[in-house]
Every structure is written in structure tokens, then in C-alpha cells.
Amino acid sequence: MKLILLSGGSGKRLWPLSNDTRSKQFLQVLRSELGEPQSMVERVWSQLESSSLKEVSYIATSKSQVDIIQNQLGTDVKLIVEPERRDTFPAIALSCSYLYSVEGIGLDEVVAVLPVDPYVETGFFEGVKDLEEVLQDSWTELALMGVVPTYPSEKYGYIVPEGGQGNQRYVRVSHFREKPKGEQAAELIEQQALWNCGVFAFRLEFVIKKIEELGFSPNYEALREDYSKLPKISFDYQVVEKAKHIAALRYDGDWKDLGTWNTLTEEMSGVLIGNGVLSEDSLNTHLINELDIPITVLGLSDIVVAASPDGILVSDKKASPRVKEVINGLTGRPMFEERRWGWYKVLDHTKSPEGQEVLTKRIGIKAGKNLSYQMHYFRSEVWTIVSGIGEFVLDGVIYPVKPGDVLNIQVQTKHGIRAVTDLEFIEVQLGKELVEEDIVRLFMTWAEVEEYCVRQTEHPLAEKMG
């Protein structure tokens, strides 16, 4: 069996902590068994390891999430990267073409697909393994996992079984109902319907044939080239709801979708994360503060306060799912991002009437990590080392750096930096096009820098930098 974990979404229901690059699955507001901050994706990845599934798992994601996935899970995680964001059918089709034409996986291999961020107990993943057996026993095209409902929810879709099957381990599927109203949901539960948790399995041949039926090649490189031509549609609508033979495995255990502040705060590690104070009479209130300034909440109950460089949210918990509706027009470039090497926070961004821009960031690099050896055509930069020690390379020469050093980087100057210990510096960019596209990466690894550049330790860095 191979697993494809889908990592996407902009996470707007968890604004302001989530944005286009840091979706809900990357928010480190949970706690690991060791008491350390943990994100949903980190939690799932550890559960996959406990279930001996990590080595057969691939994450399908967009280019904008590659760095944060590698930051949280390491660079060894197997990624299948979409050329552009579309929907779950294109993502799954591309992933299957990768397994087929790049990894050489046989057409009879069972592939299971699941979200990257379910909040479940580890036993859930034993159920995922069982989908392979369900496919073989039931002779169906698809095997789904359905959660036995605990209440008539209006937030989830339902898998409705064919009648007369009782409480069997798996059932044959009659049809689906998407987010019914309360009374309808109660009726569906009486019919032994299951919550659709977005987990399903199929033989690889099943999706490869779907790709060919649409007139596309199952070759990975060819499909990447034609990716924008694939239907922008969910796998549910394109495939699942059209399939004639579907089985659903019953899962009678804990399962939650932590997609809103209301549900996420139920599982958070504490009521206060970050710099702030909650008064004793602020009952069932959560405060999450990523800013350097303190926030105090007095006498307010049943609310969530979330603050990040992207904005501040103060909301009644029951109303918090509506944040997605009201932030349209508020969101711009992300003000905080996690990268494979660490993180950055935008401190200030100004633009003059003449078009000259100044962008100020605080950048943190983890010990042993490095920024790429790169250059820019449209901007100069000034770096001021705040804490930690590292190595800085400028036009082929490597220098040691320490707190207080000021590094002037002119347009088209080749440069990079490596953290010996955890390193932080302030970066000031100046130019008329301060965009990520103005980065020409020459070397990605520090080993390449050391191979092609020379060290300089005899003279003070300030003299060399002028």
C-alpha cells in the first residue's frame, strides 16, 4: 500500500495565524507527548511512523508549502508538488502518475488518499491499512473510510449505505449526502450513515485509466506539462460520486476536523499561548499571541483572541467560522512564513510615490541550516546580525559573522549565509521590485559553497564589507 496525503488550503477560517503558505495544518498550537509545541501535520506524521506507514507515505502539495513542510518534517519527506493550485482530482491524478511512471509502482498496488491533518487516535491509521483488505474482499472500485457519527452534525458529508446491511465491518454504499440540516442528519444516522472523512483507497490502475479516459498521458512529466488543462474539480465530484461499486469501512473512534477556531481551541495545549494575560473570570476563552507586545483579556468569556503579524482577531467562538467571509480584501502578502531553513517576519513595508520600496524583515535560521547562495537584479540588502554566530559568503569569499556585524549586499552581488548556532538578523531590502521572483539561486547547499568558495579569517569583516 502507498499513501497520498493531501496538503492544501489557504486556512482562512484560522486567520490571522494561517495564510496562503501557513495553512491550518502547520499551526503549532497542539502539544506532543513530550509537551512540546506541535502542529497537526507533525502529529499525523508521528502517528504514521507509529503505524509503520511513514516510509510508504507521500505528501501532495503546492509549491508555496514545500518550505514549511520541510521545516516541520525534515527534508527527507517525499513530496509531489503541483505546478499550480487546482483541486483534489488534479492533485491525486498527478500523484498517481508519479507513483506509476517515476516510482514504478505496479498497477495492482493499492493507494490510499487522506487529508494531511485529521485529528484522530493512532488506531485510525490501522483502519487505513484495512482498506486494502476491503478492496480485495468487496471487489469494488473504491473503498472509503466512514466515521460512525456521535451526533447529527451539519458540518460533514454523509456516506449512506445500502439497506439491510446491519452493523457490518464494511458496507456497500448507496449514495452520498452533503452537509444536511439537523433533522435530515438525524434521519441519516438512523439509516446508519457514516461521516465522510475524506479517506479512500483504490488500485493504482483505477486512476491511471481515469487519466487516460480524459485524453491525458499517465507519464508524470507529460501530465505536469498539461496540469493546467486537467479539470479543476474535486476527486469526489469527478470520480467518487460517479463510481458504481463502492464499499465503506466503519471507523468507530475519535475523529475531528479542526478547521475553525471553535473546534481547534477544544484540542489546544492551553488557554494561553504567547505573551498575554487572561483574567480568572474569562471563562472558556483562548488567547494565541505571536506578537512581541502583550495582550490582556479581562472578563470576556467564550471568545478567541488570535494575533499575528498578519492581523488580530477577536471573536465569539461560535461566530469564529465566519472569519473567512469577512477577511476578503484584508489579506495581502504573508507577514510571517516558515521556510525549510527557519522563518521570517515582515516588520515594515513602505513604498514611495516614485515607486521605491523598503521592506524590513526579521529572519531566523536554525543551527546548521543556510539560505541559498543567490543574487538579485532589482534590489540591494543590508543585513544586521542580532544574535547567534554564522558564516556569510560574499562573491566567493566566506567570512565569520557575529552579533553587531552589518553586511551590505549590492545589486547582483552573490551572497548567502549559514547558521552555526541559531541565528537571527534584520534584513532591509531596497529597490523597485521587492518580489520573491528576483532571486537567482546559484547553490542550495552549503557543501557547494564550501567547494567553490574560499574562507577569509585574517581581516575584520567590517573592513571587507566596507
SVG drawing of the C-alpha trace seen along z (x, -y; Angstrom):
<svg xmlns="http://www.w3.org/2000/svg" viewBox="-36 -60 81 71">
<polyline fill="none" stroke="black" stroke-width="0.4" points="0.0,0.0 1.0,-3.6 -0.4,-6.7 -1.0,-10.1 -1.6,-12.8 -3.2,-15.9 -1.8,-19.2 -3.5,-22.3 -5.9,-25.1 -5.3,-28.7 -6.6,-28.2 -8.7,-31.4 -11.0,-30.1 -8.0,-30.3 -6.9,-33.8 -4.8,-35.6 -2.4,-32.8 -3.0,-31.0 -2.3,-32.3 -1.6,-31.1 1.7,-29.5 0.9,-28.6 -2.4,-26.7 -4.2,-25.3 -2.2,-22.1 1.1,-23.9 0.0,-25.9 2.0,-24.7 -0.8,-25.1 -1.1,-21.4 1.2,-19.6 3.3,-16.5 3.6,-13.6 6.8,-15.3 4.9,-18.5 6.5,-20.4 4.5,-22.6 3.2,-20.5 1.2,-21.1 -1.4,-18.9 0.9,-17.7 3.6,-16.9 1.1,-15.0 -0.1,-12.9 3.5,-12.3 4.4,-10.8 1.2,-8.7 2.2,-7.4 5.6,-6.4 4.0,-4.6 1.8,-2.7 4.8,-1.8 3.3,-3.9 5.7,-6.8 8.0,-5.1 5.2,-4.5 3.7,-8.0 3.9,-10.9 2.6,-14.4 0.9,-16.1 1.2,-19.9 1.7,-23.2 5.0,-25.0 4.2,-27.6 4.0,-24.9 7.2,-23.0 9.4,-25.0 7.2,-24.8 6.7,-21.1 10.4,-20.5 10.9,-22.9 8.5,-20.8 9.0,-17.3 12.6,-17.4 13.9,-17.3 13.6,-13.5 9.8,-13.7 8.6,-12.5 6.8,-15.4 4.8,-15.5 4.5,-19.2 1.7,-20.7 2.8,-23.2 -0.2,-25.3 -3.1,-25.0 -6.2,-23.4 -8.3,-20.9 -8.1,-17.4 -8.7,-15.5 -5.7,-17.0 -3.6,-16.6 -4.4,-12.9 -4.1,-12.3 -0.6,-13.8 0.4,-11.8 -0.7,-8.6 1.2,-9.4 4.3,-9.9 3.8,-6.6 3.3,-4.9 5.9,-6.4 8.6,-7.7 8.4,-5.2 7.5,-2.3 4.7,-1.1 2.6,1.7 -1.0,1.1 -2.4,3.6 -0.9,1.6 -3.5,0.2 -3.2,-3.6 -4.9,-5.3 -5.6,-9.0 -6.3,-11.1 -6.1,-14.7 -2.8,-15.6 -4.4,-17.0 -7.1,-14.7 -7.2,-14.9 -7.5,-11.2 -6.2,-8.5 -3.4,-6.3 -5.8,-3.4 -7.3,-5.4 -4.3,-4.5 -4.7,-0.8 -8.1,-1.3 -6.5,-2.9 -4.4,0.2 -7.6,2.3 -8.8,0.5 -6.6,2.8 -8.3,5.9 -11.7,4.3 -10.9,3.6 -9.9,7.2 -12.9,8.7 -15.6,6.5 -14.5,6.4 -15.3,2.7 -13.6,-0.2 -13.3,-2.3 -13.1,-1.7 -13.9,-4.6 -13.5,-5.1 -16.6,-6.4 -16.7,-7.6 -19.6,-6.4 -21.4,-9.7 -21.6,-10.8 -24.2,-13.5 -26.3,-14.8 -23.7,-17.2 -24.5,-19.7 -20.8,-20.3 -19.9,-17.0 -20.9,-15.0 -22.6,-11.6 -22.0,-8.2 -25.4,-6.4 -25.2,-2.6 -27.5,-0.3 -30.3,1.0 -30.3,4.2 -26.5,4.5 -26.7,4.0 -23.5,3.1 -21.1,5.0 -17.4,4.1 -17.8,2.6 -20.9,1.7 -21.8,1.1 -22.5,-2.5 -25.9,-3.6 -25.2,-7.4 -23.8,-10.5 -25.5,-13.4 -23.5,-16.7 -23.9,-18.7 -27.6,-18.0 -29.7,-20.1 -30.2,-18.9 -33.3,-16.8 -32.0,-15.3 -28.7,-14.5 -30.6,-12.7 -32.6,-10.7 -29.3,-9.7 -27.9,-8.5 -30.9,-6.2 -30.1,-4.8 -26.6,-4.0 -25.0,-6.6 -21.3,-7.5 -19.4,-10.8 -17.3,-11.1 -13.8,-11.9 -12.1,-12.2 -10.3,-8.9 -10.5,-6.4 -8.4,-3.8 -8.2,-2.3 -5.9,-0.2 -3.5,-2.4 -4.9,-1.2 -8.2,-2.7 -6.9,-6.3 -4.4,-5.7 -7.4,-4.7 -9.3,-7.8 -6.3,-9.9 -6.2,-8.2 -10.0,-8.4 -9.7,-12.2 -7.1,-12.1 -4.0,-12.7 -0.8,-10.7 -0.2,-8.9 3.5,-9.9 4.4,-12.2 6.4,-14.8 3.8,-14.9 1.0,-15.4 2.9,-18.1 3.1,-20.0 -0.6,-19.6 -1.6,-20.2 -3.5,-23.4 -5.7,-21.5 -6.9,-19.0 -10.5,-19.6 -10.4,-21.9 -12.7,-19.7 -12.7,-17.7 -12.0,-13.9 -15.4,-13.4 -17.3,-15.0 -15.0,-13.8 -14.7,-10.2 -16.2,-9.0 -19.8,-10.1 -19.7,-8.6 -18.4,-5.2 -20.9,-2.3 -19.2,0.0 -18.1,-1.5 -17.5,0.0 -17.1,-1.9 -15.2,-0.7 -16.8,-1.7 -14.5,-3.5 -15.9,-3.8 -13.4,-6.0 -12.4,-9.6 -12.2,-11.9 -12.3,-15.6 -11.8,-18.2 -10.1,-21.1 -10.9,-23.6 -12.2,-26.5 -11.1,-28.4 -14.1,-26.9 -13.0,-23.3 -9.3,-24.0 -9.4,-25.6 -11.0,-22.4 -7.8,-20.5 -5.2,-23.2 -2.4,-22.7 -3.6,-25.5 -5.8,-28.6 -2.8,-31.0 -0.1,-30.7 2.3,-33.6 2.7,-37.0 -0.5,-37.9 -2.8,-37.7 -6.3,-36.1 -8.3,-37.2 -9.8,-34.4 -13.3,-35.4 -12.5,-35.0 -14.1,-31.5 -13.6,-29.2 -11.5,-31.9 -8.4,-31.3 -5.6,-33.7 -2.9,-33.0 -0.4,-35.8 2.5,-35.7 3.3,-39.4 6.1,-40.8 3.6,-43.1 1.4,-41.7 -2.4,-41.3 -4.7,-41.3 -8.2,-39.9 -10.5,-40.9 -13.8,-39.4 -14.7,-38.1 -15.9,-34.5 -16.4,-32.1 -14.1,-34.1 -10.9,-33.6 -8.2,-36.2 -5.6,-35.4 -2.8,-37.9 -0.1,-37.5 1.9,-39.9 -1.0,-39.4 -3.7,-40.8 -5.7,-40.5 -8.9,-38.5 -11.3,-39.0 -14.4,-36.7 -17.1,-34.9 -16.2,-31.2 -19.5,-30.3 -19.1,-33.1 -15.5,-32.4 -16.2,-30.2 -17.5,-33.4 -14.0,-34.9 -13.5,-33.6 -16.4,-35.6 -15.2,-38.9 -11.5,-39.0 -11.7,-39.2 -9.8,-42.3 -7.8,-42.3 -5.2,-39.7 -2.1,-40.8 1.4,-39.3 2.0,-36.9 3.7,-38.7 5.1,-35.6 6.4,-32.4 8.2,-29.3 10.8,-28.1 13.0,-25.0 15.8,-26.9 13.7,-28.7 11.3,-31.6 10.9,-35.3 8.6,-38.0 7.8,-41.2 8.4,-44.2 7.7,-47.1 6.9,-47.7 6.8,-51.2 6.6,-52.5 7.4,-56.0 5.4,-57.9 8.3,-57.3 8.0,-53.5 11.0,-53.0 10.2,-50.2 11.8,-49.4 11.0,-46.1 12.2,-45.2 12.3,-41.6 13.5,-39.8 14.9,-36.4 15.7,-33.4 17.9,-30.5 18.1,-27.2 21.6,-26.0 23.1,-24.0 20.7,-25.5 21.5,-28.0 20.0,-30.4 20.8,-29.6 23.8,-31.2 22.0,-33.8 21.8,-37.2 19.3,-39.8 18.9,-42.1 16.5,-44.6 17.3,-45.2 20.1,-45.7 20.1,-44.5 21.5,-45.3 21.8,-42.6 22.4,-43.3 23.2,-40.3 21.2,-40.3 22.0,-37.0 24.0,-33.8 27.1,-33.1 27.4,-32.0 29.2,-32.1 28.5,-34.7 29.6,-34.3 30.0,-37.3 31.2,-36.9 33.0,-33.7 34.6,-34.6 33.3,-33.1 33.5,-35.3 32.6,-34.5 29.7,-36.7 28.6,-37.6 26.1,-39.9 26.6,-43.6 28.0,-42.8 26.4,-44.8 26.5,-43.2 26.0,-45.4 24.8,-43.5 24.7,-45.4 22.6,-44.6 23.9,-41.5 26.2,-40.6 26.4,-36.9 25.7,-36.1 24.4,-33.6 24.6,-32.7 24.8,-29.7 23.9,-29.5 26.5,-27.8 24.2,-28.4 20.6,-29.6 21.0,-32.9 18.8,-36.0 19.3,-39.1 17.4,-42.2 17.2,-42.4 16.4,-45.7 15.6,-45.4 15.7,-48.5 14.5,-48.5 11.6,-48.9 10.7,-45.2 10.8,-43.5 9.4,-40.2 10.5,-36.5 10.9,-36.1 14.0,-38.4 16.1,-35.6 18.6,-33.8 19.7,-30.7 23.2,-29.5 23.8,-26.9 21.3,-25.4 23.6,-23.6 26.5,-24.9 28.6,-22.0 28.6,-23.5 29.5,-26.9 32.5,-25.4 33.6,-23.6 33.6,-26.6 34.3,-29.5 37.3,-30.4 37.5,-31.3 38.8,-34.6 39.6,-34.9 42.6,-37.2 40.9,-40.6 37.9,-42.0 34.6,-41.6 33.8,-45.3 36.9,-46.1 36.0,-43.5 32.3,-44.7 33.2,-48.4"/>
</svg>
